[in-house]
Amino acid sequence: MDFLFPRTTTIRFGLDRTEGLLASIGDPHLVIPTVHVGGTNGKGSVSTLIAAALAEAGWRVGLYTSPHLVSFRERITVAGVPISEEAVATWTTALRPAIDRLGATFFEASTAMAFADLAARGAEIAVIEVGLGGRLDSTNVVRPLVSGVTKIALDHQRYLGDTLEAIATEKAGIAKPGAPFVIGERDPRLVAVLRREARAAVERAAPGAKADLRVLPADYQWTGPLRLQGGHQRRNAAVAHGMLMALPARYRPSADAVATGFASAFIPGRLDRRGKWLFDVAHNPDGVRALVAAVTELAIPRPVHALVSILSDKEWPEMLVGLDQAVDRGILTVAPTAEGRRWSLDWLNKWLERTDRPPARAEWRLIPDFHRALAEVQVGAGTVLVTGSFHTVGDVMAAVGVTPL
């Protein structure tokens, strides 16, 4: 980890370095049938639901997701068992010469390690979550049985573009010849972009090939048993179901396997209630809207005390205005693991004092010291909501002894 983590500050698009890493260890990504899941929000939940249904159907399932909350090991599982520390060390040692030679990033190295570990532990099928974007994301080296996009929202504009259409263009780049491409997005404008760009991606990969596009009805919601909380998860489950049904018959789970898998699937940090704690990794305005709706829908015990830390490159003023609708008292702080990407405390102070910002319903305070903020937010009865980023949720889980594994 001391070797890998410093590389997290670097983001480079392109597949050459990942392909080089994988070639150095025998191209393990080519021996495992895969399902490839992209989108802005919901792709982690959809990936987990697909993996749960496939496991219920009897397959030994590998799952690669990102980012993690507390331990790097969360990212890579086979049959629900995280990668071991020994395996992380072994694969890092094996990949290190190629990582150094190619100048590979943290995510590129992690992706190569994931495929190596999934193959070594005998995964019969793998569910792979896209990291950032799609077209040039490291995971786009796969040759999937099916790929799909959950929904499009504004996030990572610095890398993907400032408009929803630009972001959709990048997300559609995971479409492949011979593999159904499932579209979960509901906005007709963005569906049109996804259709067009998926066709273009397939044509680039195999001139003359026709894209197999499957657009889910905008009103389609999963109505069966579902452990994941929140109305938005009903749509995520519908997208997962659509992707499962697009699999070749050999891999397609029965209705009973899907229902049982969905009823048991759980993903830490997504409306994750642990006693008085409510953890949610909402990290963009769309995620906050889903969180606010769920807090109302689930009748969370009041008062709701929120501990919030958001990364500097996010639309945090809009996120805070949204959160204000759902909380009674809010404390703004800096998650320790996000120190290098922390939001501006000077700007926050000025923003809190501004008279022209939307009137706040809740009482908001800035306590930069994380441990002091954590102690303060627990004062009083009710629910403690932790949100704003994966860093925030992970740091609080680690501090209070909640394990996501």
C-alpha positions in Angstrom: 0.0 0.0 0.0 2.9 2.4 0.7 4.0 1.8 -2.9 0.5 2.0 -4.4 -1.3 4.8 -2.6 1.0 7.7 -3.6 -0.2 7.0 -7.1 -3.8 7.9 -6.3 -3.1 11.6 -7.0 -2.5 10.8 -10.7 -5.4 10.3 -13.1 -4.5 9.4 -16.7 -7.0 8.2 -19.3 -6.1 5.5 -21.8 -5.9 1.8 -21.9 -2.3 1.2 -23.0 -0.8 1.2 -19.5 -3.4 -1.2 -18.2 -3.0 -3.5 -21.2 0.7 -3.4 -20.6 0.3 -4.4 -16.9 -2.0 -7.2 -17.8 0.2 -8.5 -20.6 3.1 -8.7 -18.0 1.1 -11.3 -16.0 -0.6 -13.3 -18.8 -3.7 -11.3 -19.6 -6.0 -12.7 -16.9 -8.8 -10.4 -18.0 -9.3 -12.4 -21.1 -10.0 -15.7 -19.4 -13.0 -14.6 -17.2 -16.4 -13.9 -18.6 -17.4 -10.4 -17.4 -20.3 -8.1 -16.8 -19.3 -4.4 -17.2 -21.3 -1.7 -15.3 -20.9 2.0 -15.8 -22.8 5.2 -15.0 -22.5 8.2 -12.7 -24.5 7.0 -9.7 -25.8 3.6 -8.8 -23.2 1.5 -10.6 -21.8 0.1 -7.3 -25.3 -1.0 -6.2 -26.1 -2.5 -9.6 -22.8 -4.4 -9.6 -23.5 -5.8 -6.2 -27.0 -6.8 -7.1 -25.8 -8.6 -10.3 -23.1 -10.4 -8.3 -25.6 -11.5 -5.7 -28.1 -12.9 -8.2 -25.3 -14.8 -10.1 -24.0 -16.2 -6.8 -27.5 -17.4 -5.9 -27.6 -19.1 -9.3 -24.6 -21.1 -8.3 -21.7 -19.3 -10.0 -18.4 -18.5 -8.3 -18.6 -14.7 -8.7 -15.8 -12.2 -8.7 -16.6 -8.5 -8.0 -14.4 -5.5 -8.6 -15.7 -2.1 -7.3 -14.2 1.2 -6.2 -13.5 3.1 -4.2 -13.2 1.4 -0.8 -14.4 2.7 2.5 -11.8 1.4 5.1 -9.7 -1.3 3.5 -8.3 -1.7 0.0 -9.3 -5.3 0.3 -13.0 -4.3 -0.1 -12.5 -3.6 -3.8 -11.8 -7.2 -4.9 -13.9 -10.2 -3.8 -14.5 -13.7 -5.0 -17.5 -15.6 -3.6 -17.9 -12.7 -1.1 -14.3 -13.1 0.3 -12.1 -10.1 0.0 -8.6 -10.3 -1.5 -6.0 -11.3 1.2 -3.2 -9.0 2.4 -0.8 -11.6 1.2 -2.3 -11.6 -2.3 -2.2 -7.8 -2.5 1.5 -8.0 -1.6 2.2 -10.8 -4.1 0.5 -9.1 -7.0 2.0 -5.7 -6.2 5.5 -7.3 -6.2 4.8 -9.1 -9.5 3.4 -6.0 -11.2 5.9 -3.5 -9.7 8.5 -3.6 -12.6 5.7 -3.0 -15.1 4.1 -0.3 -13.0 7.4 1.6 -12.8 8.3 1.1 -16.4 4.8 2.2 -17.7 4.2 4.9 -15.1 0.9 3.3 -14.2 -1.5 5.0 -11.8 -3.0 3.6 -8.6 -6.3 2.6 -10.4 -4.5 1.0 -13.3 -2.4 -1.1 -11.0 -5.5 -2.0 -8.9 -7.4 -3.0 -12.0 -4.6 -5.3 -13.1 -4.3 -6.7 -9.6 -8.1 -7.3 -9.6 -8.1 -9.4 -12.7 -5.0 -11.3 -11.5 -6.7 -12.2 -8.2 -10.1 -13.0 -9.7 -8.4 -15.4 -12.1 -6.1 -16.9 -9.5 -9.1 -17.6 -7.2 -11.1 -19.3 -9.9 -13.9 -16.8 -10.5 -16.3 -18.3 -13.0 -17.8 -14.9 -13.9 -16.8 -11.4 -12.8 -18.8 -8.2 -12.3 -16.6 -5.2 -13.1 -17.6 -1.6 -12.0 -16.2 1.2 -14.2 -14.0 3.6 -12.2 -14.2 7.0 -14.0 -16.0 7.7 -17.2 -16.0 4.6 -19.4 -14.4 4.9 -22.8 -10.9 5.4 -21.5 -11.3 3.9 -18.0 -8.8 1.1 -17.1 -11.6 -1.4 -16.8 -12.5 -1.0 -20.5 -10.0 -3.6 -21.4 -12.7 -6.3 -20.9 -14.6 -8.2 -23.5 -17.9 -8.4 -21.7 -20.9 -10.7 -22.0 -23.0 -7.6 -21.4 -22.4 -4.0 -20.5 -24.6 -1.3 -19.3 -25.0 2.3 -17.9 -27.1 3.1 -14.9 -27.8 6.8 -15.1 -26.0 10.0 -16.1 -25.4 12.9 -13.7 -22.9 15.7 -13.3 -19.7 14.5 -11.7 -16.0 14.6 -12.5 -16.7 17.4 -15.0 -12.9 18.2 -14.9 -12.3 14.9 -16.7 -15.5 14.0 -18.4 -16.9 17.3 -19.6 -19.2 20.1 -18.3 -22.5 18.8 -19.8 -24.6 15.7 -19.3 -24.3 15.0 -23.0 -20.5 15.0 -22.8 -20.5 12.7 -19.8 -23.0 10.3 -21.5 -20.6 10.2 -24.5 -17.8 8.9 -22.3 -20.0 6.5 -20.4 -21.3 4.9 -23.7 -17.7 4.0 -24.6 -17.9 0.7 -22.8 -20.3 -0.7 -25.5 -18.7 -3.6 -27.3 -19.4 -5.7 -30.4 -21.4 -8.8 -29.7 -22.4 -7.8 -26.2 -25.8 -6.3 -25.3 -25.6 -2.7 -24.1 -28.3 -2.0 -21.5 -29.3 1.6 -20.9 -30.9 2.5 -17.6 -31.0 6.3 -18.1 -34.5 7.7 -18.3 -34.0 11.1 -19.9 -34.8 10.8 -23.6 -32.1 13.3 -24.6 -29.4 11.3 -22.8 -30.8 8.0 -24.1 -30.4 9.3 -27.6 -26.8 10.3 -26.9 -26.1 6.9 -25.3 -27.6 5.1 -28.3 -25.6 7.2 -30.8 -22.3 6.9 -29.0 -22.7 3.2 -28.2 -23.2 2.5 -31.9 -20.1 4.6 -32.7 -18.0 2.7 -30.1 -19.1 -0.7 -31.6 -18.4 0.6 -35.1 -14.9 1.7 -34.0 -14.1 -1.6 -32.5 -15.5 -3.7 -35.4 -16.4 -1.8 -38.5 -19.7 -2.9 -39.8 -20.8 -4.5 -36.5 -24.3 -3.6 -35.2 -24.7 -2.5 -31.6 -27.2 -4.6 -29.5 -28.9 -1.8 -27.6 -31.5 -2.6 -24.8 -33.2 0.5 -23.4 -35.1 -0.1 -20.2 -38.6 1.6 -20.0 -38.4 4.8 -18.0 -41.1 3.7 -15.6 -39.6 0.2 -14.9 -38.9 -0.3 -11.2 -38.0 -3.6 -9.4 -41.0 -4.5 -7.3 -39.7 -7.7 -5.7 -37.9 -8.1 -2.4 -34.9 -5.7 -1.9 -32.7 -5.3 1.1 -31.1 -2.0 -0.2 -33.0 1.0 1.2 -34.4 4.0 -0.7 -36.6 4.5 -3.7 -33.7 5.0 -6.1 -32.5 1.5 -5.3 -35.7 0.2 -7.0 -34.5 1.6 -10.2 -31.0 0.3 -9.7 -32.4 -3.1 -9.1 -34.4 -2.8 -12.4 -31.2 -2.0 -14.2 -29.4 -4.9 -12.6 -32.3 -7.2 -13.6 -32.2 -5.8 -17.2 -28.5 -6.6 -17.4 -28.9 -10.1 -16.0 -31.7 -10.9 -18.5 -29.4 -9.7 -21.3 -26.8 -12.4 -20.4 -26.4 -15.5 -22.6 -28.8 -18.2 -21.5 -26.0 -20.2 -19.8 -25.4 -17.4 -17.3 -28.9 -16.0 -17.0 -30.2 -16.7 -13.4 -33.7 -17.9 -12.8 -36.4 -15.6 -11.4 -36.0 -17.2 -8.0 -32.2 -16.7 -8.0 -32.7 -13.0 -8.9 -35.3 -12.5 -6.2 -33.3 -14.2 -3.5 -30.1 -12.5 -4.5 -31.7 -9.0 -4.5 -33.4 -9.7 -1.2 -30.0 -10.4 0.4 -27.6 -8.1 -1.4 -26.1 -5.4 0.8 -23.5 -2.7 0.0 -21.9 -0.8 2.8 -22.2 3.0 2.9 -25.5 3.2 0.9 -28.3 4.2 3.3 -26.4 1.9 5.7 -28.1 2.0 9.1 -26.0 0.9 12.0 -27.9 1.7 15.2 -28.0 5.5 15.5 -25.6 5.9 12.6 -26.8 6.3 9.0 -23.9 6.2 6.4 -24.3 7.3 2.8 -21.6 8.0 0.3 -23.6 10.6 -1.7 -20.9 12.7 -3.3 -22.6 14.8 -6.0 -26.0 16.7 -6.2 -27.8 13.8 -7.8 -26.7 11.5 -4.9 -27.8 14.0 -2.4 -31.2 14.3 -4.0 -31.6 10.5 -3.6 -30.4 10.6 0.0 -32.8 13.5 0.9 -35.7 11.6 -0.6 -34.8 8.4 1.2 -34.4 10.2 4.6 -38.0 11.4 4.2 -39.4 8.2 2.8 -37.8 6.0 5.5 -38.9 8.2 8.4 -35.5 8.3 9.9 -35.6 9.1 13.7 -35.3 12.8 14.4 -33.4 15.0 15.0 -30.9 14.2 12.2 -27.4 15.4 13.0 -25.2 15.4 9.9 -21.4 15.1 9.7 -20.4 16.3 6.2 -17.1 16.5 4.4 -17.0 17.0 0.6 -14.1 16.9 -1.8 -12.9 20.2 -3.2 -13.8 19.4 -6.8 -17.5 18.6 -6.1 -20.5 20.9 -6.3 -20.7 21.3 -2.6 -22.8 24.5 -2.3 -25.6 22.7 -4.2 -25.1 19.6 -2.1 -25.3 21.5 1.2 -28.5 23.3 0.1 -30.0 19.9 -0.7 -28.9 18.3 2.6 -30.4 21.2 4.5 -33.8 19.9 3.5 -33.2 16.7 5.4 -31.2 17.5 8.5 -31.8 19.4 11.7 -28.2 20.1 12.6 -25.1 19.9 10.4 -21.4 19.9 11.1 -18.9 20.5 8.3 -15.5 19.1 8.7 -12.5 17.6 6.9 -12.2 13.8 6.5 -8.5 12.9 7.4 -8.0 10.7 4.3 -9.3 13.6 2.1 -6.8 16.1 3.4 -5.1 16.4 0.1 -8.4 17.1 -1.7 -10.2 19.0 1.1 -12.7 21.7 0.4 -11.6 25.3 1.2 -12.2 26.2 4.8 -12.0 30.0 4.1 -14.6 29.6 1.3 -16.8 27.6 3.7 -16.6 30.2 6.4 -17.5 32.9 3.9 -20.3 30.8 2.4 -21.9 30.2 5.9 -21.8 33.9 6.5 -23.3 35.0 3.2 -26.7 36.6 3.4 -27.6 35.9 -0.2 -27.4 32.1 0.0 -30.6 30.1 0.3 -32.0 30.4 3.8 -31.0 27.4 5.9 -33.5 25.3 7.7 -30.9 23.5 9.8 -28.2 24.9 12.1 -24.8 24.6 10.4 -21.3 24.9 11.9 -17.8 24.4 10.7 -15.5 22.3 12.9 -12.4 21.5 10.8 -10.9 19.2 13.4 -12.3 15.8 12.5 -12.2 14.2 15.9 -13.8 17.2 17.6 -16.5 17.3 14.9 -17.1 13.6 15.3 -17.6 14.0 19.1 -19.8 17.0 18.7 -22.2 15.5 16.1 -23.0 12.6 18.5 -24.4 14.9 21.2 -28.1 14.4 21.7 -30.6 11.8 20.7 -31.7 11.0 17.1 -29.8 9.9 14.0 -26.2 10.7 13.0 -26.0 11.0 9.2 -22.5 10.7 7.8 -22.2 11.8 4.1 -20.4 13.8 1.5 -17.8 11.3 0.1 -16.4 7.8 0.4 -13.6 9.3 2.5 -16.0 10.7 5.0 -18.0 7.5 5.5 -14.9 5.4 5.6 -13.0 7.6 8.1 -16.0 7.7 10.4 -16.5 3.9 10.2 -12.9 3.4 11.0 -13.1 5.8 13.9 -16.2 4.3 15.5 -15.3 0.7 14.9 -17.8 -0.1 12.1 -16.4 -2.6 9.6 -17.7 -2.7 6.0 -16.3 -6.1 5.4 
